[in-house]
Amino acid sequence: MISLLKYYLTSMYAKGYAVLAIWLTIFRELFAKYVFNDWEFFRFLFVLIVADTVFAMWKIVRKEGWRALSFKEANGLLVKCFLYFGVLVLAHSLGNFTIHGKPFTYFTWIDYFLYSYMIAKEAMSVAKNINAIKPDWVPKWVIERLDKFQQTGKLEDLAKDKDEPPKPQEPQLNS
């Protein structure tokens, strides 16, 4: 009798895991298709969020002591993560939606720019927190370029100075 009860309970336990695995697989596939699926990018963003949080906490502790840390900073981190999640979903949805089963290709560029914007925003925050701890540790021009990119959305703002003269055009050979 005990062995029969044990067999029954273990088979229910195994079936429970199988049902849970099926539901999780379905959820994962739906999530990847309709919500977000670029986990490689997310890892880079996550590393910057963690670095920003650590340097921000260090900055506060250095200036004001451990007692200055509060739930206000934790709330700010939760809000930032929530907003980043919203932008990730927005970029994925705009870049991957279909009309009558066919991909709509006019927005395929948007994830590159929104992802770049988030990385630049978080990198600038990390750089500013590092400079708040030790001034001029990150060059000012790096922060200025990241800030300029955030304002304009032009990738070339990451690669050139605002005072840099335009490159001369190469002469065209007429054939």
N, C-alpha and C positions, 0 to 999 in steps of 0.2 A: 504494500500500500504506500509506504513512504517512497519507495523507488519510483512508483508510478506518479506520485505527486511531484517528486523532484524532476522527472522527465517532462511532465506537463509544464511546470514552471520554467524550466530551462528552454523548452521549445517556444514558449510565449516570449521569453526574453530575447531569443534569437530572431523571432519574427518581428518583434518590436524594433530591433535594430535594422532589419531589412526594410521595414516600412519607413522608418525615419530616414534611412539612406536614400530611398526612392524619392521622398518628399524634398530632401535637401538637394538632390540632383536636379529635380524639376525647378526648384527655387533658384539654384545657381545658374541654370541655363536661361531662365527668364530674366534674372538680374543682369546677366552678361549681355543679353540681347537688347533689353529695353532701358537699363539704368546706367551701367558702367562696366567696362571690361579691360581697361588698360592698367593692369596691376603693376607692370614694370614702371610706368610713370609714377604711379601712386607711391611706390617705394622711395623714389627720389624726393617727392614732395614730403613724405612722412619724415625722412631723415632731416630735411630742412626745418620742418615744424618742431621736431625734437630739439635740434640745435638752437633754434630761436628761443624755445621755452627755457632751455638750460642757461643760455647766455642772458636772457631777460631776468631770470631768477637770480643769477649771479650778480648782475648789475644792481638789482634792488638790495640784495644782501650786503654787497660792498658799500653801498651808499647809506643804507638805513638800518641794516641789521636784520637778523632772522625774524624778528617780530613784525617787520614791515610786510612780510608775505601774508597774503590774505586770500579769501575766496574770490575776490574781485579779479585777480590774475587768472585763477582757475576758470572763472566764468568767461573771461576773455578768450581763453584757449578753447573752451567748448563752443563759443560763438564762432570763432575763426574756423574751427573744424566743420561746423554746420554749414557755414557759408561756402567753404571750399567744396564740400560735398555737393552743394547746390550748383556751383559752377561746373564741377565735373559732370554732373547729370545733364546740365544744359549743353555742354560741349558734346557729350556723347549723343544726346538726343538729336541735336541739330545736324551732327555729322553723319548719322546713321539711319535716319528715318526713311521710310519708303512710301511711295504713292502707287497704289495698285500693284504692290509687290515688286516695284522697280525702284532702285536707289535714286534718291534725289541728290545730284552731285554738286549743286551750287554751294552747299555749305561744308564741303569736305575739308576746307582750309581752316575752319573755325577752331577745331580742337588744337591745332598747332599754335594758334595765337593765344587762345585762352590758357592752354597749358604753359606756354612760354610766359604769359603774364603772371600766372600764379607762382612759377618758379622765380621770376624776377622780383616779384613782390616779397616773397619769403626770403630770398637771398639778400635783398636790400635791408630787410628787418634784422637779419642775422648780422650783417655788416655794421649796421648802426649800433646794435647792442654790443658788438665787439669793440667798436670805437668808443662807446660810453665807458667801457671798462678800461681800455688802454687807448687813448686818443691816437689817431692817425695810424692805427695798426692795419686797417684796410684803407687803401688809397682813396682819397676823396673822388677822384675821377671815376672809379669803379661805381661808387654810389650814385654819382651824377649820371652816368650812362644808364644804369638800371632805372633811375628815376625818369630820365628822358624817355626811355622805352615805355615805361608805364603810362606816361602822358600821351605819347603819340601812337604807340602800337607798331611803329616802324622798326623792323629788325636791323636796319642799317644804323639806327641810333646806338645799338650795342657795339658797333664796330668802328665808329669814327667820332672824332671830336667835333663840337659845334664850330670851332674856329679853324678847323682843318680846311685848307683850300681845296676846291674841286680838282679831281684828277684830270690831266689833259687828255683830250680825245686822241686816240691813235689815228693817223691819217689813213683814209680809205684809198686803196689802190683801184683805179679804174681799169677794167679789163675790156 
